[in-house]
């Protein structure tokens, strides 16, 4: 079997294992056996090994020789630092867009939020999770700063993603709150109010992460939008 033949199989295994880890279906400290996974997916060990290596690169598992892949236990030691950096940088993005956004940009962002709204109304938490993250990515891309995009991409933290994914699944009512916060952010951007756009974005990120870290048992103060 060639590497090209392995690719579709390993990608499927990688995607399914990643989703299971992020959603909590596979708990931290679980050992993933290459042999058991190969039997489960009815494949050789090669695509399983490739999938586990991708998960290791994302920081979701640790490969242990002669044991398998260990799903990393939650360690929130630097999650607050990641949150603070993101709130500052994405707050800057919101402020910048308030002074540079175009009519077409606003139209695209409204369409993006409409997709988020539909997921909220359908109580489709999986769709909401992906669409809300996509909306954040659109905002960053519209700022027109490629280096900033790369910096924020480097802050994508598997642990934060895992906690965020678990948070919106366990607290579906939070989806509507996040959607309403995004409406407030876009409203400030459209009005050209950079200070308000930045402040609401920073509160949005800080409260979102405070809530999920609190849910995970990490001592982080609750926050209100309060603006």
VOGU-3710 file (C-alpha; in Angstrom, 3 decimals, decimal comma):
1> xxxxxxxxxx> 0,000/0,000/0,000  1,373/3,445/-0,968  1,364/6,584/1,089  -1,283/7,947/-1,269  -3,494/4,971/-0,439  -2,943/5,607/3,267  -3,880/9,293/3,096  -7,711/9,008/2,869  -7,753/6,324/5,559  -5,458/8,185/7,930
11> xxxxxxxxxx> -7,401/11,434/7,403  -10,693/9,740/8,311  -9,164/8,181/11,416  -7,511/11,482/12,393  -10,733/13,489/11,985  -12,859/11,017/13,945  -10,351/10,676/16,780  -9,844/14,439/16,973  -13,589/15,064/17,204  -13,947/12,375/19,875
21> xxxxxxxxxx> -11,112/13,883/21,937  -12,363/17,460/21,627  -15,938/16,465/22,460  -14,856/14,452/25,491  -16,037/11,104/24,098  -12,447/9,977/24,514  -11,388/11,078/27,976  -7,983/12,511/28,930  -5,399/9,869/29,952  -7,009/7,269/27,671
31> xxxxxxxxxx> -4,475/5,067/25,903  -5,155/4,596/22,184  -3,725/1,307/20,977  -2,530/1,190/17,370  -3,502/-2,485/17,121  -7,000/-1,910/18,506  -7,578/1,082/16,245  -6,348/-0,872/13,230  -8,877/-3,607/14,029  -11,635/-1,074/14,666
41> xxxxxxxxxx> -11,113/0,663/11,312  -10,174/-2,557/9,488  -6,908/-1,100/8,204  -3,206/-1,742/8,621  -1,273/-0,003/11,391  0,275/2,469/8,934  -2,709/4,856/8,487  -3,422/4,612/12,221  0,176/5,599/12,967  -0,069/8,544/10,545
51> xxxxxxxxxx> -3,296/9,741/12,184  -1,806/9,546/15,674  1,241/11,513/14,558  -1,035/14,323/13,352  -2,817/14,320/16,694  0,551/14,502/18,445  1,529/17,518/16,328  -1,650/19,260/17,499  -0,829/18,502/21,108  -3,825/16,238/21,675
61> xxxxxxxxxx> -1,923/13,008/22,320  1,540/11,889/23,354  3,057/8,900/21,583  4,504/6,429/24,072  6,779/3,672/22,697  5,356/0,141/23,108  2,227/1,602/24,724  0,387/3,663/22,122  -0,937/7,192/22,128  -1,861/8,764/25,452
71> xxxxxxxxxx> -4,616/11,373/25,297  -3,131/14,345/27,106  -4,647/15,267/30,437  -6,072/18,760/30,817  -3,500/21,287/31,991  -4,833/24,833/32,083  -1,575/26,405/33,263  -1,186/28,677/30,233  -4,783/28,798/28,975  -5,362/32,128/30,734
81> xxxxxxxxxx> -2,287/33,582/29,015  -3,613/32,421/25,638  -6,971/34,012/26,437  -5,403/37,331/27,383  -3,315/37,477/24,216  -6,272/36,570/22,033  -8,524/39,147/23,685  -5,970/41,892/23,070  -5,242/40,939/19,455  -8,824/40,246/18,410
91> xxxxxxxxxx> -9,908/43,402/20,232  -7,428/45,260/18,030  -8,924/43,516/14,985  -12,404/44,762/15,915  -11,132/48,320/16,455  -9,283/48,290/13,135  -12,309/46,997/11,224  -14,464/49,782/12,660  -12,280/52,219/10,720  -11,645/50,176/7,583
101> xxxxxxxxxx> -14,590/47,856/6,999  -16,319/48,084/3,615  -19,963/47,635/2,695  -19,106/44,268/1,148  -17,249/43,250/4,317  -20,265/44,062/6,468  -22,521/42,160/4,104  -20,259/39,102/4,307  -20,091/39,307/8,106  -23,866/39,584/8,372
111> xxxxxxxxxx> -24,262/36,523/6,166  -21,735/34,710/8,354  -23,644/35,618/11,507  -26,884/34,554/9,858  -25,400/31,078/9,533  -24,490/31,207/13,230  -28,057/32,275/14,065  -29,540/29,374/12,117  -27,359/26,939/14,051  -28,479/28,515/17,339
121> xxxxxxxxxx> -32,165/28,333/16,402  -31,803/24,732/15,245  -29,949/23,952/18,487  -27,266/22,402/16,295  -24,333/22,784/18,653  -21,874/21,098/16,323  -22,702/23,522/13,506  -22,613/26,473/15,908  -19,158/25,496/17,157  -17,681/25,464/13,658
131> xxxxxxxxxx> -19,578/28,500/12,321  -18,728/30,711/15,303  -15,042/29,855/14,938  -15,248/30,537/11,201  -16,768/33,955/11,934  -13,823/34,836/14,171  -11,461/33,792/11,359  -13,318/36,033/8,889  -12,935/39,042/11,169  -9,207/38,455/11,521
141> xxxxxxxxxx> -8,712/37,935/7,785  -10,554/41,183/6,997  -8,098/43,161/9,114  -5,652/42,725/6,227  -2,610/42,003/8,392  -1,037/38,705/7,311  1,422/38,632/10,182  -1,413/39,090/12,656  -3,263/36,196/11,029  -0,204/33,983/11,492
151> xxxxxxxxxx> 0,233/35,038/15,115  -3,390/34,237/15,952  -3,166/30,921/14,104  -0,169/30,054/16,277  -2,353/30,649/19,352  -4,823/27,949/18,339  -4,587/25,837/21,456  -5,959/22,274/21,410  -6,810/22,463/25,099  -8,790/25,686/24,674
161> xxxxxxxxxx> -10,541/24,189/21,664  -11,375/21,078/23,677  -12,765/23,080/26,583  -14,687/25,441/24,279  -16,185/22,526/22,347  -17,231/20,840/25,587  -18,637/24,118/26,956  -21,033/24,804/24,078  -22,115/21,159/24,057  -22,850/21,081/27,775
171> xxxxxxxxxx> -24,288/24,607/27,959  -26,328/25,029/24,749  -27,897/28,264/26,057  -24,437/29,852/25,847  -24,630/29,688/22,059  -27,326/32,363/21,921  -25,379/34,605/24,313  -22,282/34,336/22,108  -24,351/35,060/19,009  -25,805/38,193/20,624
181> xxxxxxxxxx> -22,314/39,329/21,587  -21,236/38,969/17,974  -24,199/41,094/16,908  -23,031/43,807/19,323  -19,474/43,607/17,981  -20,628/43,874/14,366  -22,985/46,723/15,270  -20,108/48,714/16,766  -17,918/47,967/13,732  -20,643/49,085/11,333
191> xxxxxxxxxx> -21,151/52,304/13,304  -17,424/53,030/13,217  -17,145/52,893/17,008  -13,690/51,361/17,366  -13,478/51,699/21,135  -16,749/49,897/21,711  -15,983/47,224/19,120  -12,674/46,479/20,846  -14,174/46,464/24,337  -17,033/44,124/23,443
201> xxxxxxxxxx> -14,731/41,737/21,585  -12,349/41,567/24,540  -15,212/40,879/26,935  -16,617/38,288/24,531  -13,394/36,291/24,438  -12,633/36,688/28,137  -16,109/35,643/29,256  -16,262/32,769/26,801  -12,996/31,353/28,082  -13,750/32,179/31,706
211> xxxxxxxxxx> -16,957/30,179/31,437  -15,388/27,106/29,901  -12,366/27,175/32,219  -14,691/27,558/35,187  -16,674/24,568/33,892  -13,442/22,610/33,751  -12,709/23,426/37,405  -10,065/26,079/36,809  -10,286/29,061/39,147  -10,921/31,981/36,811
221> xxxxxxx> -13,281/34,854/37,641  -16,692/35,065/35,967  -17,258/38,067/33,746  -20,248/40,032/32,519  -20,508/41,852/29,209  -21,441/44,971/31,180  -20,824/47,498/28,419
//
